[in-house]
């Protein structure tokens, strides 16, 4: 099942079910570092163990949140929580 939601990422997220895939493509580039940290913390709260997060090619968690690791995939990459 797929569920799409529109929400304000800069405020505390509502109670969400755990997800296998989270897509934040071309989202973080519009926010300052502290807001990016807040959003990534919220993302970790909803990702299932082994879940993956997609971000835009110009986005990274490097120097923002060390709880994620970048995993190369084809010509791109995705992020997973570190074990």
Secondary structure by P-SEA (a helix, b strand, c coil): cbbbbbbcccccccccccccccccccccccccaaaaaaaaaaaaacccccbbbbbccccccccccccbbbbbccccccccccc
